[in-house]
Amino acid sequence: LERLREERAARRERIGHVRLTVDVGERSGKLVAEFEGVGKRFGERRILDDVSLRVMRGDRVGLLGANGAGKTTTLRALCNMVRTEGSIRFAGQDIIGRPTEEIVRQRIAHVPEGRGTFTTLTVDENLRIAAYTRKDKQGVEQERERVFSYFPRLKERIQQQAGTLSGGEQQMLAIAR
């Protein structure tokens, strides 16, 4: 009975934080992203505990877990939207402490469930706002064409008000931004 109480207490203490270790092992693909010993506290509560993850080129990774388990915090850590302990590398470079906008330029982004598009603006205006701070107009145009190659439907809807797009099209726009 005492052992059962201890196990329940330990389980209650673990609820609300993530401890994850994933290693896909040696593969022929190139290492793209790596979390090593990543942790995050909110006050006294430990939300992420020693998260380690290696993602190789071509991998598809999903984070599954209960509400409040730390999935969003893990993704926000990748974009430096929350301060963490440990190491996060992308393409071999440590990105902890880098400004979020610099990380986004490396094509790393977190698109929350709420989408975050400007619903009263057109698809074109939403895309232009996303590139507002960029100085290289040619690079912006190349990026737009790349986005349209991924999401041809957005090109078809370029002058349509974002709020009138379907839910899937709005999500495409949110990712494209």
N, C-alpha and C positions, 0 to 999 in steps of 0.2 A: 504494500500500500504506500509506503514511504517513497519507493522508487517511482511509482506512478505519479505521485504528487510532484516529485522533482522533474519528471519528464514533462508534465503539463506546465509547470512553471517555466521551464526552459523554452517550451513551444510558445507560450504567451509572450515571452521576452523576444523571441525571434520574429513574431508577427509584426509587420510594419517596416521591415527592412529587407534588403536583398543581399544575399551572399551568393555569388555566381562565379563559377569558373568554367569556361568553355575553351577548349583548345582543339582545333580541327586537325591538329597533327601536321606532319610534313606532307605537303602536297606540291604538285608542280606549279600551282599558281603563286603569284607574288603577294606578299603580305601587304595589305592595304591599311588596315586600322588595328590598333592594339591598345587595350586597356590593361593596366597592370596595377593591382592593389588599390583600385579607386574606391574612395570612401567619402561619405557626406553625412554631416550631422545637421540637424535642425534643433538648436538648443541642446538639451541632454539626449535627445532621441537620435539614434544612429539609423539612418535611412538606407544608405549603401554601405556594405561592409565587405571590403576586399574583393571588389568586382574585377575579374580578369577575363579578357575576351580577345581572341585573335580572329580577324576576318581576312580571308584571302580573296584576291580578285575573282569575281564571279560568284562568290558566296551570296546566299540570301539568308539573312538572319532575322528571326522574330523574337521579341521579348514577350513572354507570357507570364501572367501573374495576377493575383487578386488586386482589387482597387487599393491604392495606398502602399503597394509593395515596392515601389521604386522604379518602375519602368520609365516613366516620364523623366524622373530625375536623372536616370542613366543617359537618356537621349539628350537632355539639356546639358549634361556634363560634356558630352561630345562636342557641342557647339559653344562651350564655355559660357552658357547662360546661368550656370550655378558654379560656385567655387567648390573645388573638391581637393582631396588629398590623392596622392598616387601619381601615376603617369598615364597620359593618353597621347598616343602617337598616330599620325596619319601620314602615309607615304614616307615613313621613317623619321619624321620630324615631330618633336614634342610640341603639342598645341596648347598645353595647360598655360593659362595666363595670357594667351594671345587675345586680342580684341575679337569679338564675335564677327564683326564685318570682314576681318581678315580670314577667318575660318570659312565664312560663307564664300569668299572668292575662290577657295579651294574646292568648291562644290559640295560642301558639307552643310546640311541645313536640317532643321527640325520644323516640320509642318504640323502644328497642333490640330486636333480634331475640329476646332472651330473654324478652320480655314483661313480667316484673317484677310479676306479680299475686300476691296472697296466696292460694295454692291451697287452704288449709284454711278460708278465709272464704267467705261467700256473695258473689254479685255485688253485692247491696245493701251489704254491709259493706265491700267493696273501694271502692265509689263513695263511701261516707260517709267512709272514711279519707282519700281524696283531697281531700275538702272540709273536713277537720278544722280547719284554721287559719282558715277563712273565717268572718266574723262575720255576714254578711248572709244569714240563713236563707231569705228570699224569693228572693234571687239564686241560692242553691244549688239551690233547688227548680226554678227556671226553667232552670238549667243542666242539671239531671237530665232534665227534659222535652225539652230540646233534644237531649241525648245519645240519649234514647230515640227521638226522631224520626229520627236518623241510623241507630241500631242497634235497631230494634224487637225483635229477637231477645233482646237483653239484658233488656228489660222482661218478656218471656215467661219468662226464666230468673232473675228477680230473687232468688228464695230458693234457687237452686241453688249448690252449692259450686263455686267457681271452678275447682278442679282437675279437675272432672268435665266441664267444657265442652269442646267440640271445639277443635282448634287455632285455627280461624278465629274462633270465639266468644271464645277467650282473647285473641286479638289485638284484637278489638273492645273488650273490657274494658280492655286495656292502653291503647288510644287514648282511650277514654272517661275513664280516670282522669286 
